[in-house]
């Protein structure tokens, strides 16, 4: 259970960090959303979008798994 908690905490931290860095890079690529379309740095924009997607994917997969001791909300009596 301790390993599960550590993995959950650090994967969530990694996911949030990726999303924040992705938005910062995307902001730099578009010069704070003021650049004309021909002035946008496409490589930086793709890197920013990739970081955002990576963070979203890590978060989605890290919240999907449960340890045995956690139970399942579907099994609880209502």
N, C-alpha and C positions, 0 to 999 in steps of 0.2 A: 504494500500500500504506500510506503514511503517513496519508492521509486516512481510509482504512478503519479503521486502528487508532485514530485520534482519535475517529471516530464511534462505534466500539464502546465505547471507554472512557467517553466522555461520555454515551452513551445508557444504559449500565449504571449509571453514577453517578446519572443522572436517575431511572431506574427504582427504584433502591434508596431514593433520597430520597423519591420519591412514596409508596412503600409505608410507610416510616417515618412520614412526615407523616400519611398516611391512618390509621395506627393511633393516632397521638397525637390526631388530631381525633375519631376514633371513641371513644377513651377519654374525651375531654372531653365528648362528646355523651351518654355513658352514665354520667357521673360515676364513673369508675373501676369500671364494672360494678356499681354499687350502687344505681342509680336504679330506681325503680319504672317499669314500662312506660309509665305516663301522664306521667312526668317526663322521659323521654328527649327530647332535642332532635332531632327528626326531620331537620331541615335539615342540621345538623352531621353526623348519622349518614350521611346520603346523600352528603354531600361527602366524608366519610372513606372510605366504600366506593368512591366514584368514583375517588378518588386511588389506592387500592389496586389497583383494576381497571386504571387507566391505567398504573401502574407495571408491572403484570404483562404488559399488552399490549405496552408498549415493550420490555420485556426479551425477550419471546417473539419479536417481530419482529426485534430487533437481533441475536439469536443465530442467526437463520435464514439470513442471507446470508453469502456467502464471496467473498473476492477471488480473481481468477484464479490468483494465485501460491500459494494455499493448498492446492489440490488437493482431492481428495475421498477419504474413507476407504474408500468402496466400490471405488475404482479401485486400491487398494493390493493388492499380492500377499500372499497368506496362506500 
